[in-house]
Amino acid sequence: MASETLEEFAASNGRKLPGAWIDQLPDEVFNQCWDGTNNGIGKIMMTKWLQSLGYADATHGKVAAFTTRARR
């Protein structure tokens, strides 16, 4: 079994910022996505919109996390 903790492993393997990808979005963008989720806009459309704004690393999986967050 490995002797290092999960935190030690993450720190030594490139973990940069704590939190999820969506937590790094500006409040205005985050809130529009959150509102969209609650108004029936799906993750595919939301991902396309985020990519059109320049968030090339937006994926359906990352966008799906909006359903687990509170509006800012």
N, C-alpha and C positions, 0 to 999 in steps of 0.2 A: 504494500500500500504506500502511496505517496506520503511524504513527510510534511509537505507544505499545505497550508490552508487554501481554501478557495480564494480568499482575498489576496494572499501572497501570489498565487498562480495568476490571477487576473492582473495584478500590478506588474508582474514580470513578463506578461504576454501581450502588452499593447493596449490595455484598457485605458481609455483616455478620459472620458467624461462619465460621471454617474448618471443613471437614469436612462429612459428609453429615448429613441430617436425623436419621437413626437414632442418630448419635453423640451427639446432644444429649439423648436419653432418659435418665431415671434408670436406674441399674444394675438395679434389680429388674424394671422393665418391659422393659428391653432383654433381660435374661437369660430372662425368661418367653417372649418372642418367639423368641429364639434356640433355646430348648428346643423350642418349638412347631414351628419349622421342621424340626428334626431328628426330631420325632415325628410328622410327616405332617400337621400343621395347615397348611392352605394360606393363601396371601396374602389371599384374599378374606375368610376368617373372621378372620384376624389383623387386617386393616384394620378390619373391623366392631368388633372388640374394642377396638382402640386408639381408635376414634372414640367408643365408649361410655364410655371413660375420660376423654374430653374433648380428645383429640388430633384435632380437626376437620380438620386439614390432612394427616392420614394418607392415603396413596394406595397402590394396589397396587404401583406402581412403586417408591415409597419403601420399602415393606415387603419387596420382593423383594431388597433389598440385604442383608438378614440372612444370606443364603446366602454372602456374601462376607466376613463378619466372624468374628472369634473371640469366644467367650464371655468375658464380663468377670469 
